[in-house]
Amino acid sequence: MKPPDSGQFIGSLIGQCLGDAMGFPVEGQNYQVCRDYVRELIEEGPGLKARPGFVLGQYSDDSQLARELILSYVARKRFDPVDYAARIADLFSRGRVIGGGLSTWEAAIRLARGDPWDQAGAPSPSAGNGSAMRAGPIGLMFFDDFKSLVNAAQDQGMITHKDIRCSAGAVAIAGAVGLALEQKEIDSVNFLTEIAKLSAVIDPAAGTAFTALIDWVDLDPGEALKAIVLAGYAMGSMDNWQGLTPFVTGSVLWSLYSFLHTPHSFLDTMATAIEVGGDVDTTAAMAGAISGAYLGIENLPQNLAEHLTDQGEWGYEDLIQLAVTLYEIKVQLGISEPYP
Ligand SMILES: [Mg+2]
């Protein structure tokens, strides 16, 4: 165990946004398209390309909502679901959200018309990854208090998704970021055992899934995907999705796999997260948040991250400043309080 440094806080937010921006141009495409894209873009090419209709470096809803989560914490000096819910509703009602998922859209409409934060979320059996995709910052806020981490990850998720599988997925991503901050070397058995323990409190089946991943981490991506499909965690038949669907358990498993398979390389992790096909802006955003928290900003490709933007706002420097402010509140000033 070691105390995290500010470079890891920056790395997690930039890693999330950069993974998102790298996956966004091929979101929803099949394995073959994504595999070719990864080869051309990441293994041989420039690393980043614009999605038609968008500028280079545009990130999407996953990271917009993660950024808003940090902005809320900075404004309130604590995690406050009422404030965060208002920010989600505001972003949607101003038409600023890029590629928002249906459940989150509908929840934002309910929030905007006055539904309370803990009642607006999509009911079961809707179980998309919309609350897990933005949960990384909860790991930054509560890495030193895992009881608060679990409660806050669950509550930030409830705002848009009520299914316990969604809560467990959000806890897993927040927990992975929290654990990654403190590890000198990643031991995937301990890492996944810890995540399984945290998420099983909410959903025992999720605990089983994250424990099963221990046996798949060293497999090649094709074999690991097969194991996830055979175990029923990929939801291959969801609507018309090709590749990995937005089902929360499968996409969280794939993000954890992408990180744990190559913990020392951000770009290798991105290649794995994206080449699977399907909802790959989200798998890359979640894997990016974890990888960045572990590696720190100094081990992320700065030449790519410099292009990050959200419609001309909230670019690289602004995101760094936001992460530093969170770090100062959290670690230096030590004024954050437990979340009951
Ligand atoms: Mg997205």
Residues whose N, C-alpha, C, O or C-beta is under 5 A from the ligand:
A	BS01	MG	S60 D61 D62 I98 G99 D281
